[in-house]
Amino acid sequence: MEISIIKIGNSKGIRLKKSILDRYDIKDKVELILERGRIILKPVSKPREGWEDAFKEMNDNEEDILFIPDVFEEDIDEEWN
């Protein structure tokens, strides 16, 4: 796909069509990757987005149990006294 470079104030930039923004879920930012003569635009992802709601749902469903026992039990505390 060929697109034009446009003047933006003292800089230059590119415009992306709405269909491209929607298809790649691009919101406000992209990651710019410079690689072997190429410029790559990558959508910025938020890997932990939605975790708070998921943890709350786990707690509500009583699914937030420890698989490994807590290491700070009373017998360990005695060593520090």
Order of alpha helices (4+ residues) and beta strands (2+ residues): beta-beta-alpha-beta-beta-alpha-alpha
